[in-house]
Amino acid sequence: MIHNTSSAAASSTAVRISIASDFSRYPAGRFKTDGPFSGERFRDEVLVPRLKEGKKVDLYLDGTLGYGSSFLEEAFGGLVRVHGLDSEVIDRLAIYSSDASLAVEIKKYIDDAVRLKKQR
């Protein structure tokens, strides 16, 4: 589920994650070996534990100094590729951003990982 920050209200029952506040204003890199604020670390230490709680997750992307494709692909494509999360789990993830292209990019990484998983 993709939302533009200015046009949607978050769920009151969801777990809220702000990458800037809850992780880093400077997310970068794919793997933990790339630095302390990598996509792998965000996925494994912040995002996956919240999704596995079974609740809806409202994820806010605003407030960082930007995102590299390696961070986004590892954090979100890795939900499927590394953790094997299915569409039911991923459907509980709502993405909020004033930059709609980021949410579209994230959805593409998830969709690509699902497609590749089905091909195997």
N, C-alpha and C positions, 0 to 999 in steps of 0.2 A: 504494500500500500504506500503510495507516494503522495505527499502533501506539500503544498507551498506554505511556508511559515505564515505568510500574511493572510492566507485565505482559509485556514483550517484550525479548529480547536482540538487540542489533545484530549485523549480519553482520561477521565478522572480516576479510573481503576487501573491504569497501566503503570508499569515501572518506567520511570523517566531516566534516560541517559543523555547527557550532553557531552559530546566528545571533548569540547573545549574545557568544560568544568570538571568532568569526571575522569578524564584521561590526560589530555594535553592540548594546549593551543598550537602545538607544533608536531602533529602526527606526520611520520615519515618512514619510509622503508617498508619492505615486504616482511622480512624475517627478523626475529629477535636479535640475530647477529648484526643486523643493519643499524641497530640503535635502540634506545629505551622506549621509544614511542611508535613501534612498528605495527603494521596491520595484524601480524600474527599475535602479538601480545594483546592488542585491543580485543581481537576476536576471542582468544582463549581465556583471558582474565576478566574481561568486562562483559562482552556481548553474549557468549555462549552460556555462562552461568545464569544470566537473567532469562534467556530464552528457555533454558531447561527447568526453570521454576514453574513453567506452564502459564505464565501471565503474558498479557500483551505488553510489548515494549515500544515506547515512543522514543525514537532516536532523533536527536537534534544535531545537525551538522554545522550550524552557524557558530561563529566565534573563533574559529581557527584561522591560521594564516594560509590555509589552502590544503589541498589533498593531492598527492601523487597517485597515479593509476596503480602503482604497485601496492600502496597501502590499501586502496579500496578493493582491488581484486583479491588480495590475500584475506582481508577482513571479511568480505562478503561472499566471494566465490568459494572461499575456504569453509564457509558454513556447510556447504554441500560436499565439496571435494574432500575435506579433511575430517569433518565431524559427521558427515552423512545425514545432516538434518533434511527433513522432507518438506514438501510444500506447506503442510499444515503448520509446522513450526514457523517457517519463514513468513507465512501469511499473518502471523501475530506481530510482525515487525512493521511499524509505521515510521516512515522517514519524513522528517520535517526539515526543510531548507528553503532559504530565500533564493537559492540558485537551483532551479528545477533540473538543470542538466546533471547535477551531482546525483540526484535520486534516480534519474533515468540511467546514468552510467552504472550505478549500483545494481539496479534491476537487471541490466544487461549481463553483468558479471554473475549474478545468481542464475539467470536463465541459461547462460553458456555452460555453467557447471552442471546444472540439471540435465541439459542436453547431452553433454559428454558422459555423464553417469549412466544415462539410458543406453548409450551406444556400447557400453562395456558389457 
